[in-house]
Amino acid sequence: MGQDRGKYDFYIGLALAISSSIFIGGSFILKKKGLLRLAKKGSMRAGQGGHAYLKEWLWWAGLLSMGAGEAANFAAYAFAPATLVTPLGALSVLVSAVLSSYFLTERLNLHGKLGCLLSILGSTTMVIHAPKEEEIASLEDMAKKLVDPGFFVFATLVVIVALIFIFVVSPRHGQTNILVYITICSVIGALSVSCVKGLGIAIKEAIAGKNVFKNPLAWILLLGLVGCVSTQINYLNKALDIFNTSLVTPIYYVFFTTSVLTCSAILFKEWGHMGAGDVIGTLSGFLTIIVGIFLLHAFKDVSVSLATLAVSIRREDHAAPAANGTASHSNYELLHSEFTEDLDSGLPYDSVSRRNGALTSSLDV
């Protein structure tokens, strides 16, 4: 019965994680559409500190869609380990990239499509080989994990890095560097996932009949989640307003997944229970995602598609006969024809030789 219940929870968490990616991927498009409409109206943009998007219904539709996705994601963490739920967020990359090409006219070249595919394959590999977190059945167990020295040091470093980026790096480079706002969202996201996991356990206990409202940890986790999510929304809006959606989404996924997996490994001591094969598989999957993101980011300005590749192949096929002398013979006939025409038209010899050095060398002989 315990094993059957575990499989049942696994598939519930899997379905919730997939639906979450669909909602979140669509929310990026709705928010971007709303921000673009505000830019056309001349309102102060979110990237410049404006908050006019609060009056735009498309932005609110995107926020509600993201809320639905986050709610599904929240529930998924209650049923499945973070190492399963978090990598499945790569599906939102695919959803956002496909929808942006249709509704935002943000063309995704061949490298970008391959990058999305590699991100999906890499995340799938990570799911298959993901480490299994330790079982935490109550808020008391969660409290013991949170006060562990390793996690305390990690959480302190996360807060310090976030504050430095918010108050020092962001005012100087936030408008020009895509990584600034995304880094803030990602490091804060590691703490938000920990809060979500703890609240999921609290909800399970409440459903089982336990009075969790008297436990201070439940309220601390709730306040922490509200603060973290508010910060993420603010800086994610700025990133979406300034940079291309098809770049923001996958880069945010990689950074966010890295932060969450690191936090989960420290908090739940997952890597200590992994075999060599799972370690290699997890690292290979993550590196595959990195390669996919590199293709998306490094070649975003290169116009490459299957059609252009087909044209290049046809050009190479036409140029291939040059190897057996055919092209050289054609060039000779062309030059001979031009030379004859020039003589007939009365052009001086020097004029002809200057136009084509090959003719000069042949006449010298």
C-alpha angles and dihedrals in degrees: 000000000000092000092047090050090050092053090047091053090046094057092044090053091046093052092046092049092052093048089047091057091051093052094044094046090053092046091062090058095047092048093048091050090052092048091049091052090053091050090054090052091055096245120152107273124239090240088062094050099269124143100196089120087080087075095050116096093204090058090050090049088054090048091051090048090051089047090054090048093048090048090053089045090049091053091046091058089054092057104031137035119268091243089064099041100044100055090050087067085085087082088070087061091059093044093048094045094050095045093045090056089056103037106024100037088232100150115219111207127210093271090053093051091049089048091054091048092050090049090055093047092047094050090049090053090050091052092052094049099031116138117248115241122227116268113261111188102173145022089255090063090047091051091054090052094048094055093049109125093233094054092042091057091046093050091048091052091048092054092047093050091047092051093048092051093045099048104025113022101032098060091050105038107011094100095052107029118066093201097063101072092033091054091053091051093046101050091045088048091064090062093043091056090052089052091048092051092050093047090049089057090048092052091050090052091048091052089050089057102260120137101237095162091081091057110096091208092067092057092044090053091048094051091045091052093050092050094046095046092047090054092047093051093049097052095036088057090054092050092049092048095053106032138046114280093222088060100040094053100053095038090050089050093054094047094043093047091049092052094046095047091048092048092046092049091051096042099043100026091232101157092061090068097049127106124224092259093053092048092052091044093050093048092045091051092050093048089050089056091049090053090050092052090048091056090050095049106032097048101033092118095047113101102221127151139150089264093056090046090053090051091050091051091050091050091052090050091053091048094048097086089067087081093068096043100260094115091048090053091051091050090051092052090049093050092046090052092050091048092051092049091051092052091049092051092053098245116162118258092242090056091056093046093051092051093055123021091191091066091050093055093047093050091048087060 
